[in-house]
Amino acid sequence: MSKSVLIIGAGVAGLSVGCYAQMNGYHTHIFEQHTRTGGVCTAWQRHGYTIDGCIHWLLGTQPGSWFYELFREVGVFAEGNPLIYIDHYLHLLDESTGMSLDVTTDLERLKADMLAISPQDRARIAELFAGVQRAEGFCHVQAKPRELMGVRDYLQLLWSMRRLLKYVTFDNVSTADFALRMKHPFLRWAIPNIFVPETPIAGTFMILNHLRLGELSLVRGGSHLLPRAIEKYYRALGGEVTCGATVEKILVKNDQAVGIRLADGTEHYADVVISAADGYSTIFSMLEGRYVNARIRRQYTTWELTPRMLMVSFGVDRQFPPGSFENIVAFRRPIIVGPETFPQMWFRTFTYDPTLTPPGKSLIQGLLFSRDFNYWATLYEDRPRYEAEKQRAAAEVLERLEAYLPGLTAHVEVTDVASPYTFWRYARCYQGAAIGWAMTPERLGGYVKKTLPGLKNFYMAGQWLEPGGGVPIAVHSARQTVQLLCHQDGKAFQVLPCQNRQ
Ligand SMILES: Cc1cc2nc3c(=O)[nH]c(=O)nc-3n(C[C@H](O)[C@H](O)[C@H](O)COP(=O)(O)OP(=O)(O)OC[C@H]3O[C@@H](n4cnc5c(N)ncnc54)[C@H](O)[C@@H]3O)c2cc1C
């Protein structure tokens, strides 16, 4: 008889766990607190505009790459390829000096532009691009879960990263620290912002290599369509989803997970429980902190979270010429919102995807990275003040955008603001950190176990197990969790081919 599995959370990870578990003969049911599936991989409708609240670039989206194959496995391509491939990835601009840099798939040009800006940094620039070449062929994830890797697997892993060894061992520094070695102040600012400043430099090498190979994409029609495709496949495989069902407790008997209790008091029982929800609430709330050790406590008290986000989107009754997919501006005069000062802003114009707006209109979005969740959480208790502060932030962002998109202000017809607290309400992510743990040099090579000490029949999946997060990583993590489940049950893990149109 097939075992029953209850899955908590219908984000990309939960839905993917469902797909892989169904493929392996488990009978699964997902419970999702929100009224819709997808978790933080989402977009929402406002007066005819689709506000994309997630993907800026999706990794590994060329046929043959590991992540592409994973997307194929969970049905992302079942109705055709929804990806828009990125060529002009980023435009970086420093308002104070007027200096700028364009990051496209043409890395030779990027190198030449950097050299033109700072000939005295020749050696460091050469090291950066040599690093990108060293990243060729390296995949930072493994097909097997760490729990099942043996000596031979570790040796293979070591071999695959041999060309990057220097940067994953004694010179494992953050991209920001690597950039500090540059003499030119503009490059010291621009290089960390090509990807994520705190990420290990080896990670930036890899991203640039993916860009060069045309392996960064966006989802046509909005990020929400990616989990929607996975959900469709999951249901076709026989899985069930219940939305609007907040799990309050994981039921445990004799140190074995036996089911869940929902906020409405109903209980559901199964052979196995898998949480693909936020790690903190899973471990410390749903399981009341009963299955933790020193390592887990340390993790939750010392690990750095990804930045929180204040996202301001404008529906605009006019069009703008196409430009870079993404822009980052270092302000001459920072934006101040609540207790925080924001020295820079990301913005995108979405001109690459006309399906997001009514004809002849456009969508513009500004993004500020915040460290302060509590400010927004406390403010939310006084709704009029919370709403007023959101509108004030929106006005500031609009004023700054006007400099780059002249005429914008007069044509805004829709304003939408998502605060760090909005992300929490959407997916219950710990401290509003919608992308989970930051990938820092300290986290490189480490891993978070998919089980908890002393608790049987229980597993976890998703971004809280994989510092740095990301949509492909959420699918990957789900696959590994089901691999581990199959292993514990003495089954050979299998993947059923999906009828993909790609
Ligand atoms: C603004 C933004 C930009 C991003 N950009 C990119 C990008 O460019 N590229 C990229 O690859 N990734 C990006 N990401 C990250 C990526 O979206 C996430 O890493 C990934 O979607 C996480 O999936 P998940 O399923 O692990 O977690 P989540 O999406 O958080 O899913 C967890 C689910 O569990 C549910 N849940 C929580 N608690 C409960 C409960 N008690 N009961 C029931 N259900 C519960 C939540 O509602 C949610 O649906 C971005 C994220 C954001 C927010």
The ligand as an SDF file (V2000), in Angstrom:
LIG
                    3D

 53 58  0  0  0  0  0  0  0  0999 V2000
   11.2720   39.8600   -4.6400 C   0  0  0  0  0  0  0  0  0  0  0  0
   11.8660   38.5100   -4.8620 C   0  0  0  0  0  0  0  0  0  0  0  0
   12.7430   38.3330   -5.9110 C   0  0  0  0  0  0  0  0  0  0  0  0
   13.2840   37.0720   -6.1500 C   0  0  0  0  0  0  0  0  0  0  0  0
   14.0780   36.9170   -7.2330 N   0  0  0  0  0  0  0  0  0  0  0  0
   14.4880   35.6860   -7.5640 C   0  0  0  0  0  0  0  0  0  0  0  0
   15.1830   35.4770   -8.7690 C   0  0  0  0  0  0  0  0  0  0  0  0
   15.4420   36.4120   -9.5070 O   0  0  0  0  0  0  0  0  0  0  0  0
   15.5710   34.2150   -9.0770 N   0  0  0  0  0  0  0  0  0  0  0  0
   15.2930   33.1570   -8.2760 C   0  0  0  0  0  0  0  0  0  0  0  0
   15.6250   32.0140   -8.6270 O   0  0  0  0  0  0  0  0  0  0  0  0
   14.6500   33.3310   -7.1060 N   0  0  0  0  0  0  0  0  0  0  0  0
   14.2300   34.5600   -6.7360 C   0  0  0  0  0  0  0  0  0  0  0  0
   13.5640   34.7590   -5.5700 N   0  0  0  0  0  0  0  0  0  0  0  0
   13.5400   33.6730   -4.5770 C   0  0  0  0  0  0  0  0  0  0  0  0
   12.5660   32.5620   -4.8870 C   0  0  0  0  0  0  0  0  0  0  0  0
   11.3320   33.0870   -5.2610 O   0  0  0  0  0  0  0  0  0  0  0  0
   12.4270   31.6850   -3.6500 C   0  0  0  0  0  0  0  0  0  0  0  0
   13.7080   31.2680   -3.2030 O   0  0  0  0  0  0  0  0  0  0  0  0
   11.5800   30.4310   -3.8850 C   0  0  0  0  0  0  0  0  0  0  0  0
   10.4020   30.7400   -4.5890 O   0  0  0  0  0  0  0  0  0  0  0  0
   11.2680   29.8040   -2.5350 C   0  0  0  0  0  0  0  0  0  0  0  0
   10.3680   28.7470   -2.6610 O   0  0  0  0  0  0  0  0  0  0  0  0
    9.9550   27.8810   -1.4000 P   0  0  0  0  0  0  0  0  0  0  0  0
    8.8730   27.0130   -1.8290 O   0  0  0  0  0  0  0  0  0  0  0  0
   11.1770   27.2800   -0.7910 O   0  0  0  0  0  0  0  0  0  0  0  0
    9.4510   28.9320   -0.2930 O   0  0  0  0  0  0  0  0  0  0  0  0
    8.1300   29.8290   -0.2500 P   0  0  0  0  0  0  0  0  0  0  0  0
    7.8360   30.3960   -1.5630 O   0  0  0  0  0  0  0  0  0  0  0  0
    8.3090   30.7630    0.9000 O   0  0  0  0  0  0  0  0  0  0  0  0
    6.9920   28.7910    0.0960 O   0  0  0  0  0  0  0  0  0  0  0  0
    6.6040   28.4520    1.3940 C   0  0  0  0  0  0  0  0  0  0  0  0
    5.1050   28.2300    1.3740 C   0  0  0  0  0  0  0  0  0  0  0  0
    4.7010   27.7360    2.6410 O   0  0  0  0  0  0  0  0  0  0  0  0
    3.4970   28.3900    2.9990 C   0  0  0  0  0  0  0  0  0  0  0  0
    3.3690   28.3480    4.4540 N   0  0  0  0  0  0  0  0  0  0  0  0
    4.1620   28.9650    5.3680 C   0  0  0  0  0  0  0  0  0  0  0  0
    3.7240   28.6900    6.6130 N   0  0  0  0  0  0  0  0  0  0  0  0
    2.6380   27.8780    6.4680 C   0  0  0  0  0  0  0  0  0  0  0  0
    1.7520   27.2590    7.3910 C   0  0  0  0  0  0  0  0  0  0  0  0
    1.8870   27.4280    8.7140 N   0  0  0  0  0  0  0  0  0  0  0  0
    0.7420   26.4980    6.9140 N   0  0  0  0  0  0  0  0  0  0  0  0
    0.5790   26.3170    5.5760 C   0  0  0  0  0  0  0  0  0  0  0  0
    1.3930   26.8930    4.6650 N   0  0  0  0  0  0  0  0  0  0  0  0
    2.4140   27.6590    5.1050 C   0  0  0  0  0  0  0  0  0  0  0  0
    3.6820   29.7970    2.4630 C   0  0  0  0  0  0  0  0  0  0  0  0
    2.4710   30.4950    2.3530 O   0  0  0  0  0  0  0  0  0  0  0  0
    4.3400   29.5130    1.1210 C   0  0  0  0  0  0  0  0  0  0  0  0
    3.3900   29.2900    0.1130 O   0  0  0  0  0  0  0  0  0  0  0  0
   12.9870   35.9860   -5.3010 C   0  0  0  0  0  0  0  0  0  0  0  0
   12.0990   36.1660   -4.2420 C   0  0  0  0  0  0  0  0  0  0  0  0
   11.5430   37.4130   -4.0290 C   0  0  0  0  0  0  0  0  0  0  0  0
   10.5680   37.5750   -2.9050 C   0  0  0  0  0  0  0  0  0  0  0  0
  1  2  1  0
  2  3  1  0
  2 52  2  0
  3  4  2  0
  4  5  1  0
  4 50  1  0
  5  6  2  0
  6  7  1  0
  6 13  1  0
  7  8  2  0
  7  9  1  0
  9 10  1  0
 10 11  2  0
 10 12  1  0
 12 13  2  0
 13 14  1  0
 14 15  1  0
 14 50  1  0
 15 16  1  0
 16 17  1  0
 16 18  1  0
 18 19  1  0
 18 20  1  0
 20 21  1  0
 20 22  1  0
 22 23  1  0
 23 24  1  0
 24 25  2  0
 24 26  1  0
 24 27  1  0
 27 28  1  0
 28 29  2  0
 28 30  1  0
 28 31  1  0
 31 32  1  0
 32 33  1  0
 33 34  1  0
 33 48  1  0
 34 35  1  0
 35 36  1  0
 35 46  1  0
 36 37  1  0
 36 45  1  0
 37 38  2  0
 38 39  1  0
 39 40  1  0
 39 45  2  0
 40 41  1  0
 40 42  2  0
 42 43  1  0
 43 44  2  0
 44 45  1  0
 46 47  1  0
 46 48  1  0
 48 49  1  0
 50 51  2  0
 51 52  1  0
 52 53  1  0
M  END
$$$$
